[in-house]
């Protein structure tokens, strides 16, 4: 019997970020054998309506698509759901088919472990417009320069992992630190595909890694029911 409940991943936003999340899930298990890992069901759907367009321009809501994906995963056996996309959490209330692990809450919890007075957030339009981190954080949140972060994220989605894109994100993170952020959250799943702790003068919280740890914790079976 597995030590974990079956995990369902609501993904595809974007595909590379979903693949990164799956890699983090694998790396997060102290496994000696294949059977030590959880069963993971993935719906990588890049056709979910655009989160930024929905939040900023009133375009089609991604909520119905997310709800459908969650239900499909649950019907196929998922007992815990996770979604490696920060912006899509603006419609997380549509996900009711199984217990849901919030990426926002996971990243804020890891940030708060550093006892910050302020948290900096490198996020895209929907994440900032919907104030996802501001609503979840017990301390003030400073937003990174959207005019820098959004083009960088778009470039990463298009496969550009160049030094110039990394430098742009590093400069945005450094600006947050200079503005008073004691910790910076990579609050878009494309950001940690390029930005590392070496680029940031304060602790950098990788929201993808935080979600992977929280998901494994939520999916872990109590010792009394392990085989």
Backbone as CSV, one residue per row, in Angstrom:
resi,resn,N_x,N_y,N_z,CA_x,CA_y,CA_z,C_x,C_y,C_z
1,UNK,0.836,-1.198,0.000,0.000,0.000,0.000,0.877,1.256,0.000
2,UNK,0.514,2.246,-0.808,1.292,3.470,-0.889,1.230,4.241,0.422
3,UNK,2.275,4.995,0.698,2.296,5.868,1.867,1.573,7.182,1.594
4,UNK,1.084,7.335,0.365,0.442,8.586,-0.038,-0.916,8.344,-0.670
5,UNK,-1.809,9.289,-0.479,-3.046,9.321,-1.244,-2.719,9.722,-2.682
6,UNK,-3.588,9.400,-3.596,-3.376,9.744,-4.996,-3.498,11.258,-5.187
7,UNK,-2.525,11.824,-5.893,-2.462,13.259,-6.133,-2.962,13.562,-7.545
8,UNK,-3.823,14.561,-7.663,-4.266,15.037,-8.966,-3.687,16.414,-9.237
9,UNK,-3.146,16.608,-10.426,-2.497,17.876,-10.778,-3.299,18.578,-11.867
10,UNK,-3.789,19.756,-11.540,-4.500,20.611,-12.491,-3.441,21.484,-13.139
11,UNK,-2.983,21.092,-14.326,-1.805,21.723,-14.898,-1.983,22.255,-16.305
12,UNK,-0.831,22.525,-16.919,-0.801,23.037,-18.279,-0.709,24.542,-18.363
13,UNK,-0.535,25.228,-17.216,-0.566,26.694,-17.176,0.745,27.231,-16.580
14,UNK,1.889,27.123,-17.277,2.083,26.480,-18.542,2.641,25.081,-18.377
15,UNK,2.823,24.395,-19.515,3.295,23.014,-19.513,4.657,22.823,-18.852
16,UNK,5.595,23.743,-19.093,6.926,23.592,-18.498,6.863,23.715,-16.981
17,UNK,6.004,24.594,-16.494,5.854,24.755,-15.049,5.241,23.501,-14.427
18,UNK,4.307,22.876,-15.137,3.714,21.628,-14.649,4.759,20.529,-14.586
19,UNK,5.588,20.429,-15.624,6.654,19.430,-15.623,7.620,19.679,-14.469
20,UNK,7.915,20.937,-14.197,8.790,21.289,-13.082,8.175,20.858,-11.756
21,UNK,6.876,21.069,-11.604,6.194,20.659,-10.375,6.282,19.148,-10.185
22,UNK,6.084,18.383,-11.261,6.174,16.929,-11.159,7.574,16.502,-10.746
23,UNK,8.585,17.190,-11.267,9.965,16.893,-10.872,10.169,17.154,-9.387
24,UNK,9.560,18.238,-8.876,9.681,18.554,-7.452,8.982,17.507,-6.586
25,UNK,7.839,16.997,-7.068,7.155,15.942,-6.320,8.035,14.703,-6.196
26,UNK,8.669,14.321,-7.288,9.540,13.145,-7.265,10.718,13.380,-6.317
27,UNK,11.343,14.555,-6.444,12.523,14.853,-5.623,12.181,14.958,-4.143
28,UNK,10.930,15.264,-3.832,10.540,15.468,-2.445,10.241,14.204,-1.663
29,UNK,10.271,13.058,-2.327,9.967,11.794,-1.655,11.267,11.066,-1.311
30,UNK,11.472,10.712,-0.037,12.662,9.939,0.340,12.472,8.477,-0.061
31,UNK,12.632,8.230,-1.349,12.275,6.923,-1.902,13.485,6.032,-2.128
32,UNK,13.290,4.754,-1.845,14.280,3.735,-2.197,13.805,2.908,-3.386
33,UNK,12.501,2.925,-3.634,11.908,2.134,-4.713,10.828,2.954,-5.411
34,UNK,10.481,2.559,-6.627,9.399,3.238,-7.342,8.124,3.286,-6.514
35,UNK,7.862,2.197,-5.815,6.603,2.091,-5.069,6.533,3.008,-3.860
36,UNK,7.637,3.686,-3.526,7.616,4.631,-2.423,6.956,5.950,-2.820
37,UNK,6.820,6.183,-4.121,6.265,7.446,-4.611,4.742,7.383,-4.677
38,UNK,4.093,8.557,-4.636,2.638,8.576,-4.776,2.220,8.357,-6.220
39,UNK,1.009,7.864,-6.390,0.401,7.861,-7.711,-0.007,9.298,-8.027
40,UNK,0.311,9.756,-9.234,0.000,11.128,-9.630,-0.765,11.107,-10.949
41,UNK,-1.930,11.728,-10.942,-2.730,11.901,-12.149,-2.589,13.347,-12.598
42,UNK,-2.339,13.552,-13.889,-2.066,14.899,-14.394,-3.006,15.235,-15.543
43,UNK,-3.636,16.398,-15.444,-4.373,16.969,-16.570,-3.637,18.246,-16.956
44,UNK,-2.769,18.143,-17.959,-1.991,19.294,-18.408,-2.729,19.924,-19.585
45,UNK,-3.524,20.933,-19.270,-4.423,21.534,-20.257,-3.998,22.972,-20.553
46,UNK,-3.267,23.199,-21.650,-2.825,24.554,-21.971,-3.923,25.433,-22.556
47,UNK,-5.135,24.881,-22.681,-6.238,25.622,-23.280,-7.202,26.204,-22.244
48,UNK,-6.822,26.173,-20.987,-7.607,26.873,-19.958,-7.631,28.355,-20.322
49,UNK,-8.791,29.013,-20.268,-8.838,30.436,-20.616,-7.787,31.246,-19.871
50,UNK,-7.237,32.228,-20.561,-6.138,33.029,-20.042,-6.520,33.731,-18.743
51,UNK,-5.731,33.516,-17.717,-6.018,34.072,-16.403,-5.837,35.592,-16.382
52,UNK,-4.803,36.078,-17.052,-4.578,37.517,-17.072,-5.694,38.245,-17.813
53,UNK,-6.109,37.692,-18.941,-7.186,38.316,-19.712,-8.492,38.319,-18.925
54,UNK,-8.726,37.255,-18.170,-9.953,37.177,-17.375,-9.949,38.214,-16.264
55,UNK,-8.813,38.348,-15.582,-8.742,39.270,-14.439,-8.664,40.724,-14.858
56,UNK,-7.972,40.993,-15.959,-7.704,42.374,-16.336,-8.678,42.927,-17.365
57,UNK,-9.214,42.042,-18.215,-10.033,42.516,-19.333,-11.444,41.948,-19.357
58,UNK,-11.797,41.170,-18.348,-13.133,40.591,-18.309,-13.379,39.510,-19.336
59,UNK,-12.315,38.860,-19.810,-12.444,37.758,-20.771,-13.004,36.526,-20.076
60,UNK,-13.167,35.440,-20.826,-13.769,34.217,-20.293,-13.078,33.756,-19.021
61,UNK,-13.869,33.372,-18.044,-13.338,32.887,-16.770,-12.725,31.502,-16.940
62,UNK,-11.585,31.248,-16.306,-11.019,29.906,-16.314,-11.705,28.978,-15.321
63,UNK,-12.589,29.517,-14.468,-13.208,28.718,-13.420,-13.877,27.446,-13.894
64,UNK,-14.760,27.497,-14.910,-15.420,26.273,-15.357,-14.444,25.203,-15.848
65,UNK,-13.396,25.613,-16.556,-12.411,24.643,-17.038,-11.665,24.002,-15.874
66,UNK,-11.307,24.813,-14.876,-10.610,24.272,-13.710,-11.501,23.306,-12.940
67,UNK,-12.769,23.650,-12.793,-13.707,22.770,-12.089,-13.861,21.449,-12.828
68,UNK,-13.931,21.513,-14.148,-14.067,20.289,-14.942,-12.829,19.413,-14.821
69,UNK,-11.658,20.023,-14.869,-10.418,19.263,-14.721,-10.350,18.595,-13.356
70,UNK,-10.703,19.343,-12.314,-10.674,18.798,-10.959,-11.622,17.614,-10.822
71,UNK,-12.819,17.749,-11.376,-13.802,16.669,-11.282,-13.321,15.436,-12.024
72,UNK,-12.733,15.635,-13.189,-12.221,14.500,-13.960,-11.123,13.772,-13.199
73,UNK,-10.228,14.541,-12.597,-9.151,13.930,-11.816,-9.708,13.161,-10.625
74,UNK,-10.667,13.763,-9.918,-11.261,13.093,-8.758,-11.999,11.832,-9.165
75,UNK,-12.703,11.889,-10.281,-13.438,10.708,-10.755,-12.504,9.572,-11.149
76,UNK,-11.265,9.924,-11.458,-10.278,8.906,-11.820,-9.412,8.488,-10.638
77,UNK,-9.734,8.977,-9.454,-9.069,8.488,-8.257,-8.251,9.485,-7.473
78,UNK,-8.141,10.730,-7.934,-7.361,11.715,-7.177,-8.047,12.030,-5.856
79,UNK,-7.269,12.007,-4.785,-7.789,12.277,-3.447,-7.315,13.619,-2.894
80,UNK,-6.281,14.165,-3.492,-5.737,15.473,-3.136,-5.427,16.185,-4.451
81,UNK,-5.804,17.462,-4.548,-5.598,18.218,-5.778,-4.612,19.361,-5.554
82,UNK,-3.777,19.607,-6.572,-2.844,20.736,-6.546,-2.820,21.377,-7.926
83,UNK,-2.527,22.670,-7.959,-2.540,23.410,-9.219,-1.300,24.308,-9.288
84,UNK,-0.276,23.914,-10.049,0.956,24.704,-10.128,0.829,25.910,-11.054
85,UNK,-0.059,26.816,-10.686,-0.219,28.101,-11.373,-0.730,29.097,-10.357
86,UNK,0.065,30.108,-10.052,-0.345,31.095,-9.058,-1.596,31.847,-9.484
87,UNK,-1.583,32.385,-10.708,-2.678,33.232,-11.160,-4.008,32.503,-11.153
88,UNK,-4.002,31.209,-11.502,-5.243,30.437,-11.552,-5.892,30.289,-10.189
89,UNK,-5.144,30.553,-9.116,-5.728,30.477,-7.777,-6.774,31.559,-7.539
90,UNK,-6.852,32.511,-8.435,-7.928,33.479,-8.342,-9.295,32.847,-8.548
91,UNK,-9.320,31.629,-9.108,-10.559,30.902,-9.347,-10.552,29.565,-8.618
92,UNK,-9.769,29.481,-7.547,-9.640,28.228,-6.806,-10.950,27.801,-6.155
93,UNK,-11.862,28.760,-5.922,-13.124,28.378,-5.297,-13.982,27.508,-6.203
94,UNK,-13.614,27.404,-7.482,-14.330,26.523,-8.404,-13.909,25.065,-8.241
95,UNK,-12.823,24.834,-7.510,-12.267,23.487,-7.362,-12.802,22.879,-6.071
96,UNK,-13.793,22.017,-6.193,-14.462,21.447,-5.018,-14.547,19.929,-5.059
97,UNK,-13.963,19.304,-6.074,-14.147,17.865,-6.260,-13.357,17.026,-5.256
98,UNK,-12.309,17.588,-4.673,-11.475,16.878,-3.699,-10.704,17.930,-2.910
99,UNK,-10.112,17.564,-1.771,-9.316,18.529,-1.008,-8.248,19.183,-1.874
100,UNK,-8.130,20.510,-1.752,-7.258,21.301,-2.610,-6.144,21.930,-1.786
101,UNK,-4.902,21.816,-2.277,-3.743,22.407,-1.606,-3.432,23.745,-2.274
102,UNK,-3.490,24.816,-1.518,-3.265,26.147,-2.073,-1.783,26.460,-2.212
103,UNK,-1.382,26.787,-3.421,-0.016,27.222,-3.679,0.271,28.551,-2.982
104,UNK,-0.712,29.427,-2.954,-0.537,30.736,-2.324,-0.258,30.567,-0.832
105,UNK,-1.093,29.763,-0.172,-0.914,29.543,1.267,0.419,28.869,1.563
106,UNK,0.811,27.924,0.712,2.069,27.204,0.927,3.260,28.151,0.825
107,UNK,3.248,29.025,-0.179,4.365,29.956,-0.358,4.411,30.988,0.760
108,UNK,3.250,31.488,1.173,3.214,32.469,2.266,3.722,31.828,3.559
109,UNK,3.331,30.590,3.811,3.789,29.912,5.029,5.315,29.793,5.055
110,UNK,5.903,29.462,3.907,7.359,29.342,3.862,8.019,30.711,3.982
111,UNK,7.389,31.731,3.417,7.935,33.084,3.556,7.900,33.538,5.009
112,UNK,6.805,33.239,5.703,6.652,33.690,7.081,7.636,33.011,8.020
113,UNK,8.193,31.884,7.620,9.201,31.218,8.446,10.448,32.088,8.609
114,UNK,10.602,33.092,7.746,11.740,34.014,7.835,11.408,35.263,8.654
115,UNK,10.220,35.297,9.242,9.782,36.422,10.075,9.926,37.777,9.364
116,UNK,9.396,37.884,8.156,9.559,39.141,7.423,8.621,40.229,7.931
117,UNK,9.041,41.458,7.737,8.156,42.600,7.977,7.340,42.885,6.714
118,UNK,7.942,42.610,5.554,7.277,42.775,4.267,7.694,41.644,3.349
119,UNK,6.774,41.230,2.486,7.043,40.191,1.503,6.981,40.798,0.107
120,UNK,7.987,40.516,-0.709,7.978,40.933,-2.106,7.437,39.806,-2.969
121,UNK,6.705,40.171,-4.012,6.063,39.178,-4.872,6.403,39.460,-6.332
122,UNK,6.985,38.471,-6.993,7.213,38.543,-8.431,6.094,37.765,-9.105
123,UNK,5.033,38.473,-9.494,3.864,37.827,-10.083,3.431,38.516,-11.358
124,UNK,2.466,37.895,-12.032,1.942,38.457,-13.278,0.619,39.173,-13.007
125,UNK,-0.006,39.641,-14.101,-1.151,40.530,-13.988,-2.271,40.044,-13.105
126,UNK,-2.756,38.819,-13.334,-3.891,38.318,-12.567,-3.538,38.154,-11.096
127,UNK,-2.358,37.649,-10.805,-1.937,37.440,-9.420,-1.921,38.758,-8.656
128,UNK,-1.438,39.803,-9.319,-1.367,41.110,-8.668,-2.730,41.791,-8.627
129,UNK,-3.461,41.751,-9.740,-4.756,42.435,-9.808,-5.749,41.857,-8.804
130,UNK,-5.687,40.549,-8.598,-6.597,39.889,-7.661,-6.052,39.891,-6.231
131,UNK,-4.843,40.440,-6.068,-4.211,40.578,-4.747,-4.169,39.237,-4.006
132,UNK,-3.804,38.179,-4.719,-3.837,36.843,-4.126,-2.909,36.728,-2.919
133,UNK,-1.718,37.311,-3.024,-0.783,37.217,-1.906,-1.108,38.227,-0.816
134,UNK,-1.595,39.380,-1.195,-1.978,40.360,-0.193,-3.081,39.844,0.708
135,UNK,-4.017,39.099,0.150,-5.122,38.556,0.936,-4.667,37.417,1.846
136,UNK,-3.610,36.723,1.438,-3.161,35.555,2.205,-2.082,35.884,3.229
137,UNK,-1.405,37.004,3.054,-0.259,37.323,3.902,-0.652,38.121,5.139
138,UNK,-0.083,37.790,6.282,-0.341,38.567,7.499,0.514,39.833,7.591
139,UNK,1.451,40.001,6.656,2.290,41.204,6.628,2.130,41.874,5.270
140,UNK,2.494,43.149,5.156,2.336,43.845,3.871,3.093,43.165,2.740
141,UNK,2.518,43.260,1.552,3.098,42.658,0.350,3.459,43.754,-0.644
142,UNK,4.669,43.682,-1.177,5.132,44.614,-2.197,5.136,43.889,-3.542
143,UNK,4.542,44.490,-4.545,4.474,43.865,-5.869,5.675,44.253,-6.710
144,UNK,6.244,43.257,-7.399,7.316,43.531,-8.341,6.799,44.293,-9.546
145,UNK,7.703,44.892,-10.283,7.346,45.709,-11.440,6.751,44.832,-12.536
146,UNK,5.443,44.955,-12.745,4.755,44.135,-13.742,5.305,44.370,-15.147
147,UNK,5.763,45.587,-15.416,6.311,45.900,-16.729,7.606,45.140,-17.003
148,UNK,8.223,44.639,-15.956,9.427,43.820,-16.104,9.082,42.333,-16.014
149,UNK,8.276,41.976,-15.025,7.998,40.563,-14.750,7.166,39.918,-15.853
150,UNK,6.107,40.613,-16.315,5.239,39.988,-17.319,5.981,39.671,-18.619
151,UNK,6.767,40.591,-19.189,7.518,40.223,-20.395,8.513,39.085,-20.153
152,UNK,9.114,39.068,-18.975,10.056,37.995,-18.671,9.350,36.646,-18.619
153,UNK,8.180,36.611,-17.986,7.404,35.374,-17.919,6.956,34.944,-19.310
154,UNK,6.516,35.896,-20.109,6.110,35.571,-21.477,7.274,34.990,-22.267
155,UNK,8.463,35.530,-22.063,9.642,35.032,-22.761,9.968,33.599,-22.340
156,UNK,9.871,33.339,-21.035,10.150,31.989,-20.536,9.147,30.996,-21.106
157,UNK,7.874,31.389,-21.155,6.856,30.523,-21.735,7.157,30.210,-23.196
158,UNK,7.809,31.152,-23.871,8.160,30.959,-25.280,9.492,30.230,-25.454
159,UNK,10.088,29.799,-24.342,11.317,29.013,-24.408,12.597,29.806,-24.276
160,UNK,12.494,31.095,-23.946,13.679,31.946,-23.823,14.222,31.865,-22.402
161,UNK,15.361,31.207,-22.237,16.001,31.100,-20.923,17.322,31.875,-20.930
162,UNK,17.342,32.977,-21.635,18.576,33.723,-21.848,19.008,34.495,-20.604
163,UNK,20.266,34.924,-20.658,20.831,35.706,-19.554,20.069,37.012,-19.365
164,UNK,19.608,37.610,-20.447,18.909,38.895,-20.340,17.585,38.755,-19.595
165,UNK,16.886,37.652,-19.812,15.618,37.427,-19.116,15.892,37.179,-17.631
166,UNK,16.896,36.375,-17.339,17.245,36.120,-15.939,17.659,37.413,-15.242
167,UNK,18.414,38.252,-15.942,18.860,39.511,-15.365,17.678,40.429,-15.072
168,UNK,16.701,40.443,-15.961,15.512,41.271,-15.744,14.785,40.854,-14.470
169,UNK,14.614,39.551,-14.276,13.947,39.063,-13.078,14.788,39.340,-11.826
170,UNK,16.096,39.162,-11.956,16.979,39.432,-10.815,16.908,40.896,-10.420
171,UNK,16.868,41.780,-11.397,16.771,43.212,-11.101,15.449,43.545,-10.417
172,UNK,14.357,42.884,-10.867,13.050,43.113,-10.236,13.061,42.635,-8.791
173,UNK,13.709,41.510,-8.527,13.805,41.000,-7.163,14.659,41.911,-6.295
174,UNK,15.752,42.377,-6.847,16.630,43.276,-6.098,15.928,44.591,-5.780
175,UNK,15.101,45.071,-6.703,14.344,46.301,-6.455,13.366,46.114,-5.296
176,UNK,12.773,44.927,-5.202,11.875,44.645,-4.094,12.628,44.657,-2.761
177,UNK,13.808,44.052,-2.766,14.612,44.042,-1.545,14.992,45.462,-1.140
178,UNK,15.349,46.281,-2.101,15.718,47.667,-1.814,14.517,48.468,-1.307
179,UNK,13.312,48.050,-1.720,12.087,48.736,-1.286,11.629,48.286,0.089
180,UNK,12.301,47.285,0.656,11.977,46.862,2.013,11.482,45.443,2.169
181,UNK,11.445,44.672,1.096,11.025,43.273,1.208,12.124,42.458,1.877
182,UNK,11.754,41.725,2.910,12.718,40.880,3.629,12.812,39.488,3.030
183,UNK,11.851,39.153,2.181,11.819,37.870,1.491,11.060,38.108,0.195
184,UNK,11.417,37.366,-0.850,10.755,37.516,-2.152,10.175,36.168,-2.564
185,UNK,8.916,36.183,-2.988,8.274,34.968,-3.482,8.278,34.983,-5.008
186,UNK,8.779,33.923,-5.604,8.651,33.712,-7.044,7.216,33.266,-7.272
187,UNK,6.333,34.252,-7.487,4.889,34.022,-7.458,4.291,33.793,-8.832
188,UNK,5.093,33.301,-9.728,4.638,32.780,-11.018,5.499,31.559,-11.281
189,UNK,4.901,30.468,-11.711,5.640,29.208,-11.801,6.711,29.213,-12.881
190,UNK,6.691,30.211,-13.775,7.783,30.327,-14.743,9.026,30.965,-14.122
191,UNK,8.838,31.808,-13.115,9.972,32.542,-12.533,11.053,31.605,-11.984
192,UNK,10.718,30.586,-11.177,11.784,29.721,-10.657,12.388,28.785,-11.695
193,UNK,11.864,28.783,-12.913,12.526,28.038,-13.977,13.840,28.703,-14.368
194,UNK,14.000,29.965,-13.972,15.197,30.721,-14.359,15.874,31.400,-13.178
195,UNK,15.089,32.011,-12.298,15.645,32.757,-11.177,16.037,31.809,-10.049
196,UNK,17.199,32.045,-9.450,17.663,31.222,-8.336,18.005,32.099,-7.142
197,UNK,18.258,31.452,-6.008,18.604,32.196,-4.797,19.853,33.043,-5.014
198,UNK,20.765,32.595,-5.845,21.990,33.355,-6.093,21.724,34.711,-6.734
199,UNK,20.539,34.874,-7.323,20.195,36.128,-7.996,19.533,37.141,-7.070
200,UNK,19.206,36.733,-5.847,18.355,37.557,-4.978,19.054,37.789,-3.644
201,UNK,19.108,39.036,-3.161,19.851,39.329,-1.936,19.117,38.994,-0.638
202,UNK,17.864,38.573,-0.729,17.095,38.137,0.441,16.574,36.730,0.143
203,UNK,16.040,36.029,1.143,15.528,34.681,0.872,14.503,34.674,-0.266
204,UNK,14.672,33.723,-1.174,13.767,33.555,-2.308,12.905,32.328,-2.077
205,UNK,11.593,32.508,-2.093,10.658,31.404,-1.914,10.174,30.957,-3.289
206,UNK,10.456,29.723,-3.623,10.023,29.117,-4.884,8.614,28.577,-4.664
207,UNK,7.611,29.208,-5.266,6.231,28.792,-5.014,5.959,27.386,-5.518
208,UNK,6.640,26.966,-6.575,6.458,25.602,-7.075,6.971,24.587,-6.059
209,UNK,8.154,24.839,-5.540,8.723,23.933,-4.537,7.876,23.922,-3.272
210,UNK,7.372,25.089,-2.877,6.522,25.158,-1.684,5.255,24.335,-1.879
211,UNK,4.662,24.431,-3.068,3.454,23.651,-3.346,3.758,22.160,-3.340
212,UNK,4.888,21.763,-3.897,5.238,20.338,-3.914,5.361,19.803,-2.489
213,UNK,6.020,20.553,-1.616,6.169,20.101,-0.228,4.810,20.033,0.471
214,UNK,3.989,21.040,0.268,2.673,21.050,0.914,1.778,19.939,0.379
215,UNK,1.890,19.646,-0.899,1.067,18.594,-1.496,1.456,17.226,-0.961
216,UNK,2.742,16.972,-0.870,3.188,15.690,-0.326,2.770,15.548,1.136
217,UNK,2.836,16.650,1.874,2.406,16.601,3.271,0.913,16.310,3.369
218,UNK,0.119,16.934,2.498,-1.330,16.720,2.531,-1.704,15.317,2.079
219,UNK,-0.904,14.761,1.173,-1.214,13.439,0.631,-0.679,12.300,1.489
220,UNK,0.211,12.603,2.429,0.818,11.555,3.248,-0.236,10.819,4.068
221,UNK,-0.166,9.502,4.062,-1.085,8.692,4.844,-0.619,8.616,6.286
222,UNK,-1.516,8.675,7.235,-1.127,8.476,8.633,-0.414,7.134,8.812
223,UNK,0.546,7.109,9.685,1.340,5.883,9.886,0.451,4.696,10.227
224,UNK,-0.669,4.928,10.908,-1.520,3.843,11.364,-2.233,3.119,10.223
225,UNK,-2.289,3.814,9.019,-2.992,3.168,7.916,-2.043,2.719,6.827
226,UNK,-0.726,2.910,7.030,0.228,2.425,6.036,0.284,0.910,6.105
227,UNK,0.577,0.326,4.974,0.678,-1.128,4.908,1.924,-1.603,5.632
